[in-house]
Amino acid sequence: MHREVEKFEEKLSNFKSVSLHANWCDFIILCEKLGFGEIGNLKIQDGLPMVAEVVKKKINFSKKEGGSS
């Protein structure tokens, strides 16, 4: 039982608590929702994300060259 408590405490010690500005939280949520894609021309001001001018997804309909069989 004592060994299990030590393992649990080890796992807890790996976590860190940080405060994030709302802009960073919004940016992280945007990245999670995007899943795959690109965020271009990200504007950072005073260390905070302010604007992403281009957000796009790439969709590959076919990996074959020429697109038709």
C-alpha positions, 0 to 999 in steps of 0.5 A: 500500500505504501508503494502505491501512495509513493507512485501517486505522489510521483505522478502529482509532482509532475504537474505544474500550475500556471496562469494563462492569459485569456488570449492564450486560452483562446489560441489553444482552443482554436488549435484544438478545434482546428485539429490539422491545418495551418495558422498563418501570420500570427500576430504577437503583441506584448507576448500575447497572441492577438490576431491570426490573419489566415486560418486554413485546412488542407484537404487531400482528396487523393494521394494519386498523382493526377487525381483520377484513375 
